[in-house]
Amino acid sequence: MDLNSISLGAIQEKTVAILGYGNQGRAQALNLRDSHVKVIVGAREGIGFQLAIKDRFLPVSFETAILKADVVMYLFPDQIIPEIYLETKKFFKPNTIIGFAHGFSYHFGGIEILESCQYFLAGSKGAGAVLRDAFERGGGLPGVYALNKENPELENLIKSYSKAIGLTGHILLKTSFQEETECDLFGEQTVLCGGLMQLMEAAFETLVENGLNPEMAFLECCYEAKTIIELWMSYGPHGLTEKISATAFYGGLTRGHRLINETIKLEMKKIFKEIRDGSFAKEWIQEVENGQPSLIKERTRLRNSKLEETYQTLARDCFIPKK
Ligand SMILES: NC(=O)c1ccc[n+]([C@@H]2O[C@H](COP(=O)([O-])OP(=O)(O)OC[C@H]3O[C@@H](n4cnc5c(N)ncnc54)[C@H](OP(=O)(O)O)[C@@H]3O)[C@@H](O)[C@H]2O)c1
């Protein structure tokens, strides 16, 4: 797709309601405004509401925002979207265009799809703060979009919306609600928030349990993960092999497969199956209904962990940028 051929004109003719002023809501609202798109922020009275005022928006109720808008974005935590959608769908006009940044609630049936409305998703491959930062530097992030029914006019509008929020920095891929949801959940669970985090922690613990200095263990097993990923992205899997020492290459080659082997692949297949058949979604909704006890327990464990203690020491005293 030629990103330069996408025009901002289509979205500049519309009024966009950004509901929720958190990670994505703030980034999208600010980027839209800087792209000369008419934006109304809808927020409850809380942290986001106050932040929107600080950013020179005049936040209003969800009702007021929806009634004034042609495009309504639901930018809340995924587990909250169905509840807010249920309370607010009565304010849609015929032909209201409804957007999400992730397909979870749409794909797993958390919301009622109205025949009179059109639905899309426009999601960034990166957090809201990173999106805003890239946009302010004149670029953007890779993005994906999907629409619920093929419609060239709607597709043109979604591309225009995507450009306005900074999704056209490098690549804008067309996907489906199902593919985006499955890919996103699988990536989070097996690599980004599951595999990688637990791999770093297990390696850190192994060195510390063997009597090595925790700060040395942290720099090696956690901090260097950041630098190796940057190298991998800059030079590719083959190019990386020229940038690391032969000892590192040989050690990884002969030991890596002992960790990441067929058993792990089988487990990945099971994880994917749980995503596809909806059992993960069901489990997560149940966790939310129970007050998120697993998340609370894990946050407490991490807050009191040696890994966190070491991170805090290094972040305070050294070079790790603290967010
Ligand atoms: N994290 C990212 O940058 C990222 C990246 C890609 C896609 N996404 C997708 O973007 C969407 C938004 O995620 P996010 O991370 O931006 O969410 P978030 O930062 O957690 O969203 C917080 C916003 O939701 C509001 N909110 C929370 N509970 C509410 C309730 N019960 N009633 C009314 N408002 C409520 C908050 O209000 P208060 O300020 O008053 O608490 C705040 O405005 C999700 O679909 C997510 O999957 C996120």
The ligand as a Gaussian input file, in Angstrom:
#p B3LYP/6-31G(d) Opt

LIG

0 1
 N       -1.855000       0.363000      25.935000
 C       -1.779000       0.777000      24.671000
 O       -1.189000       1.786000      24.371000
 C       -2.525000       0.016000      23.576000
 C       -1.854000      -0.353000      22.390000
 C       -2.614000      -0.922000      21.354000
 C       -3.985000      -1.123000      21.529000
 N       -4.570000      -0.781000      22.723000
 C       -6.025000      -0.922000      22.851000
 O       -6.562000       0.371000      23.098000
 C       -7.728000       0.271000      23.920000
 C       -7.538000       1.170000      25.115000
 O       -6.473000       0.657000      25.908000
 P       -5.624000       1.626000      26.831000
 O       -4.409000       0.862000      27.257000
 O       -5.489000       2.946000      26.172000
 O       -6.614000       1.748000      28.057000
 P       -6.341000       2.540000      29.406000
 O       -5.194000       3.466000      29.272000
 O       -6.317000       1.576000      30.520000
 O       -7.716000       3.374000      29.443000
 C       -8.009000       4.112000      30.466000
 C       -9.221000       5.013000      30.146000
 O      -10.423000       4.279000      30.355000
 C      -11.182000       4.955000      31.370000
 N      -11.971000       4.001000      32.134000
 C      -11.518000       2.871000      32.742000
 N      -12.544000       2.252000      33.361000
 C      -13.645000       3.000000      33.126000
 C      -15.009000       2.896000      33.510000
 N      -15.453000       1.857000      34.232000
 N      -15.866000       3.881000      33.095000
 C      -15.440000       4.906000      32.370000
 N      -14.156000       5.079000      31.981000
 C      -13.278000       4.132000      32.355000
 C      -10.120000       5.654000      32.206000
 O      -10.706000       6.685000      32.965000
 P       -9.901000       7.307000      34.246000
 O       -8.750000       8.054000      33.704000
 O      -10.928000       8.128000      34.898000
 O       -9.464000       6.112000      35.077000
 C       -9.205000       6.163000      31.099000
 O       -9.759000       7.284000      30.455000
 C       -7.880000      -1.198000      24.244000
 O       -8.756000      -1.766000      23.316000
 C       -6.464000      -1.766000      24.051000
 O       -6.439000      -3.142000      23.732000
 C       -3.868000      -0.227000      23.734000

